[in-house]
Amino acid sequence: MLPPEQLEWLLSVKNLFKTSFYNNNIDVQELIIAIKNKAIAKGFIDIGLMTYDNLEKYFKS
């Protein structure tokens, strides 16, 4: 379970991911790497440490 601030951020990023994914605007792997890097930069270490596969499954659900 993530803290509310991190969960809110992750949910907004999920909307961005879905839009980009379904419109084929960006490479999925590049986007997930960018999301992980941004999460770490924001201090959201829990999100930054999530595996690529877990993030991809979350974003696509």
Secondary structure as the mmCIF struct_conf table of DSSP 4:
data_model
#
loop_
_struct_conf.conf_type_id
_struct_conf.id
_struct_conf.beg_label_comp_id
_struct_conf.beg_label_asym_id
_struct_conf.beg_label_seq_id
_struct_conf.end_label_comp_id
_struct_conf.end_label_asym_id
_struct_conf.end_label_seq_id
HELX_RH_AL_P HELX_RH_AL_P1 PRO A 4 TYR A 22
TURN_TY1_P TURN_TY1_P1 ASN A 23 ASN A 24
BEND BEND1 ILE A 26 ILE A 26
HELX_RH_AL_P HELX_RH_AL_P2 VAL A 28 ALA A 41
TURN_TY1_P TURN_TY1_P2 LYS A 42 GLY A 43
HELX_RH_AL_P HELX_RH_AL_P3 ILE A 45 GLY A 48
TURN_TY1_P TURN_TY1_P3 LEU A 49 LEU A 49
BEND BEND2 MET A 50 MET A 50
HELX_RH_AL_P HELX_RH_AL_P4 TYR A 52 LYS A 60
#
